[in-house]
Amino acid sequence: MKKTLLTTLALAFAFSLAACGNNNNNSNSGSSSSPSASPSASASASAPAETVSGSVIAVGSSAMQGLAQAVADDFMAQDAYKDVSVTVQAGGSGTGLSQVSDGQADIGNSDIFAEEKLEADKAAELVDHKIAVVAMAAVTHKDVGVDNLTKQQLVDIFTGKITNWKDVGGADQKIVIVNRPSSSGTRATFEKFALGTTTEDLQGSIQEDSSGTVKKLVNETPGAIGYLALSYLDDSIVALKYEGVEPTTENVATNAYPVWAYEHMYTKGEPTPAAKAYIDYVMSDEIQNGFVIEEGFVPVSAMKVERDAAGNVTNK
């Protein structure tokens, strides 16, 4: 179950965005509705002129896997796409980018820009489809006794300078770091925007790429700290404030909470017809105002700011 705060904010965003959509629809399109309430409504908005067939393999970000799979299931349930098979796999953003670049996948799901992982010539071959915004929060075991950390405190923890929770106002308990592998886009985002530096894997730390497993380990390991996308937060763990700011979609939209990144679906060149149909479905108003919000992400259209590959933020 998602946290009550996330659910409340999701409903608020859905209402706000739906209203904006209705205004724009006076000249552009019909009204929006949640895909979970009426799958056929999203089909009517996204159906192609001709029946699409084929298979799509999407590989990469584990933070994005739940959203990508939920939309894929809804997509394949529509009559217009009954002849399309979409397979969603995790493995990390680096893996997704490498596989789509090498032609092993149709879509590379990534939490980071391609140029952050690939050589410039390989990155230039890929087409970026920004489908949502993901925010990451530091999370701890419930008995740690801390609900807020500063940037410097996080740096000191993840570089091994602070090893006991009592040194940051918590329990007298050893800190256990649950980290991600170097290929993880979630790790890259957390290091870039929460820590401001890359880190080495510390002796005694636990390394795990699956977001679901990270959540389970933090919940079950006394003294544990890790980081997760907002879509994975619930009452089994504690989501920490960053410099006193709560990790909420509302704070992300204004960049008051800065630990966020775009969710990208990369294709090598223009997508195949089947992949294009799936990506277009993800980008439809119904999915953006439905599944994207329900899964704990922020629609790109809801952001008050935008960020480039170098990390520079500007107002829209």
C-alpha positions in Angstrom: 0.0 0.0 0.0 1.3 3.5 -0.9 1.8 6.0 1.9 -1.3 8.1 2.6 0.6 11.2 1.7 1.6 9.9 -1.7 -2.0 8.8 -2.3 -3.3 12.2 -1.4 -0.8 14.1 -3.5 -1.5 11.7 -6.4 -5.2 12.5 -6.3 -4.4 16.3 -6.2 -2.1 16.0 -9.2 -4.6 14.0 -11.1 -7.3 16.5 -10.5 -5.1 19.4 -11.4 -3.7 17.9 -14.5 -7.1 16.6 -15.6 -8.4 20.2 -15.3 -5.5 21.5 -17.4 -6.1 18.7 -20.0 -9.8 19.8 -20.2 -8.8 23.4 -21.0 -6.3 22.3 -23.6 -8.9 19.9 -25.1 -11.0 22.8 -26.3 -8.7 23.0 -29.2 -6.8 19.8 -29.2 -8.4 16.6 -28.0 -11.1 14.9 -26.0 -11.4 14.7 -22.2 -9.2 12.4 -20.0 -10.0 9.6 -17.7 -8.1 7.2 -15.5 -7.0 4.0 -17.3 -7.6 2.0 -14.2 -11.2 3.1 -14.1 -11.9 2.6 -17.9 -9.2 0.9 -20.0 -11.3 1.3 -23.1 -11.2 5.1 -22.7 -7.4 5.1 -23.0 -7.7 2.8 -26.0 -10.0 5.3 -27.8 -7.5 8.1 -27.3 -4.4 6.1 -28.2 -5.7 3.6 -30.8 -3.7 3.6 -34.1 -5.3 4.1 -37.5 -4.2 0.5 -38.4 -3.8 -2.6 -36.2 -0.2 -2.9 -34.8 1.6 -6.2 -34.3 5.0 -7.3 -33.2 7.1 -7.7 -30.1 8.7 -5.1 -27.8 11.5 -5.8 -25.4 12.1 -3.0 -22.8 15.0 -3.4 -20.5 16.6 -1.3 -17.8 15.7 0.8 -14.7 14.3 -1.2 -11.8 12.8 2.0 -10.4 10.8 2.2 -13.6 9.9 -1.5 -14.0 6.6 -1.4 -12.0 5.3 1.5 -14.1 6.5 0.1 -17.4 4.9 -3.3 -16.6 1.6 -1.9 -15.4 1.2 0.1 -18.5 2.3 -2.8 -20.7 -0.3 -5.0 -19.2 -3.0 -2.4 -19.8 -1.7 -1.7 -23.3 -1.8 -5.4 -24.3 -5.4 -5.7 -23.0 -6.7 -3.2 -25.6 -8.2 -4.7 -28.8 -6.1 -2.4 -30.9 -2.8 -3.8 -29.4 -3.8 -7.5 -28.9 -1.2 -8.5 -31.5 1.6 -6.7 -29.7 3.7 -8.5 -27.0 5.6 -6.2 -24.6 8.2 -7.8 -22.3 9.6 -5.6 -19.5 12.9 -6.5 -17.7 14.9 -4.8 -15.1 18.7 -4.9 -14.8 19.6 -1.3 -14.2 19.7 1.8 -16.4 23.2 1.0 -17.6 22.1 -2.4 -18.8 19.1 -0.9 -20.6 21.1 1.7 -22.3 23.8 -0.8 -23.4 21.2 -3.3 -24.7 19.2 -0.8 -26.7 22.5 0.6 -28.1 23.6 -2.9 -29.1 20.2 -3.8 -30.6 19.4 -6.4 -28.0 16.4 -4.4 -26.8 13.8 -2.2 -28.5 13.6 0.2 -25.6 16.2 1.1 -22.9 14.5 2.2 -19.7 16.7 4.6 -17.9 16.8 7.0 -14.9 19.7 8.9 -16.5 20.5 10.6 -19.8 22.2 8.3 -22.2 25.3 10.5 -22.4 26.0 9.9 -18.7 26.6 6.2 -19.4 27.5 5.7 -23.1 30.2 7.1 -25.4 29.1 10.2 -27.2 28.8 8.5 -30.6 26.6 5.7 -29.2 24.4 8.1 -27.2 23.9 10.2 -30.3 22.3 7.2 -32.0 19.5 7.0 -29.4 16.2 8.9 -29.4 15.1 10.1 -25.9 11.4 9.7 -24.9 11.0 11.3 -21.5 7.9 9.6 -20.0 7.9 10.7 -16.4 9.9 12.1 -13.5 11.1 9.9 -10.6 12.3 11.1 -7.2 14.5 9.1 -4.8 14.5 9.2 -1.1 16.9 7.9 1.5 15.1 5.3 3.5 16.0 3.6 6.8 14.9 0.8 9.1 12.0 1.9 11.4 14.1 1.6 14.6 16.9 4.0 13.5 15.3 7.0 15.1 16.1 9.6 12.4 13.6 11.3 10.0 15.9 14.0 8.5 19.4 14.1 7.2 21.4 17.0 5.7 23.4 16.6 2.5 26.7 16.5 4.5 25.4 13.8 6.8 24.4 11.6 3.9 27.8 12.1 2.3 29.5 11.2 5.6 27.3 8.1 5.9 27.8 6.8 2.4 31.6 7.5 2.4 32.0 5.7 5.8 32.9 8.8 7.9 29.8 8.3 10.1 29.1 4.6 11.1 26.7 4.9 14.0 23.2 6.4 14.0 23.9 8.2 17.4 26.2 10.5 15.5 23.3 12.0 13.6 20.8 12.0 16.5 19.5 8.5 16.2 19.8 5.2 18.1 23.2 3.8 19.3 23.3 1.4 16.4 25.7 0.5 13.6 24.8 1.9 10.2 24.4 -0.7 7.5 24.4 0.6 3.9 22.3 -1.0 1.3 23.7 0.3 -2.0 23.2 -0.1 -5.7 25.7 -1.4 -8.3 27.6 1.0 -10.4 25.3 0.3 -13.4 22.2 1.6 -11.5 20.6 4.8 -12.7 19.0 5.1 -9.2 22.5 5.2 -7.7 23.7 7.7 -10.3 20.7 10.0 -9.5 21.1 9.7 -5.8 24.9 10.4 -5.9 24.5 13.3 -8.3 21.6 15.1 -6.7 21.6 14.0 -3.0 25.3 13.6 -2.4 26.9 15.7 -5.1 29.7 13.1 -5.4 30.3 9.5 -6.5 31.1 7.0 -3.8 33.1 3.7 -3.5 31.5 0.5 -2.3 32.3 0.2 1.4 33.3 -3.0 3.1 30.3 -4.5 4.9 27.8 -2.7 2.7 25.1 -4.7 0.9 24.8 -4.3 -2.8 21.5 -5.0 -4.5 19.9 -3.7 -7.8 16.3 -4.7 -7.4 14.3 -1.9 -5.8 11.9 -4.4 -4.3 14.8 -6.3 -2.7 16.4 -3.1 -1.4 13.1 -2.2 0.3 12.9 -5.7 1.9 16.5 -5.5 3.1 16.1 -2.1 4.7 12.9 -3.3 6.4 14.5 -6.4 7.8 18.0 -5.2 8.6 18.5 -3.3 11.9 20.4 0.0 11.3 19.9 -0.2 7.5 19.9 2.8 5.1 19.3 2.7 1.4 17.4 4.8 -1.2 14.3 4.1 -3.3 12.1 5.7 -5.8 9.0 7.3 -4.2 6.9 4.6 -5.9 8.3 2.1 -3.5 7.7 4.0 -0.2 5.3 2.7 2.4 5.0 2.3 6.1 7.4 -0.6 6.3 10.3 1.8 6.1 11.1 5.4 6.9 11.5 7.9 4.1 13.9 10.7 5.3 13.5 14.4 4.7 16.5 15.9 2.8 17.7 19.2 4.4 14.3 19.3 6.1 12.3 19.0 2.9 9.9 16.0 2.5 10.2 13.8 -0.6 6.8 14.5 -2.1 5.7 14.9 -5.7 4.6 18.5 -4.9 8.1 19.4 -3.7 9.7 17.6 -6.6 7.6 19.6 -9.2 9.1 22.8 -7.9 12.6 21.4 -7.3 12.3 22.2 -3.6 13.2 18.5 -3.2 16.1 18.2 -5.7 16.7 14.4 -5.8 14.9 13.6 -9.0 15.5 12.6 -12.5 13.6 11.9 -15.8 12.4 8.5 -16.6 13.6 7.9 -20.2 12.5 5.3 -22.8 15.4 5.3 -25.3 15.1 3.8 -28.8 17.9 3.3 -31.3 16.8 5.7 -34.0 13.0 6.0 -34.4 11.1 3.2 -32.7 9.5 0.3 -34.5 5.8 0.6 -35.1 5.1 -1.7 -32.1 7.5 0.2 -29.8 6.1 3.5 -31.0 2.5 2.4 -30.2 3.6 1.4 -26.7 5.5 4.6 -26.0 2.7 6.7 -27.4 0.3 4.9 -25.0 2.6 5.6 -22.1 2.6 9.3 -23.1 -1.2 9.5 -23.5 -3.1 11.9 -21.2 -5.0 9.0 -19.7 -1.9 7.1 -18.7 0.0 10.2 -17.5 -2.9 11.3 -15.3 -3.6 7.7 -14.2 -0.9 5.1 -13.9 2.0 7.5 -13.8 0.6 9.3 -10.8 -0.8 6.1 -9.1 2.7 4.5 -9.3 4.3 7.4 -7.5 5.8 9.3 -10.4 5.3 12.9 -11.6 4.1 13.5 -15.1 6.6 15.6 -17.1 3.8 18.1 -17.8 3.3 18.7 -14.1 6.9 19.9 -13.6 7.4 23.6 -13.0 11.1 23.2 -13.9 13.2 21.2 -16.4 16.7 19.8 -16.1 19.3 19.0 -18.7 21.9 16.3 -18.8 24.5 18.5 -17.0 22.0 18.9 -14.1 21.2 22.5 -14.8 17.6 23.4 -13.7 15.6 26.2 -15.3 12.0 27.3 -14.9 9.6 26.3 -17.6 
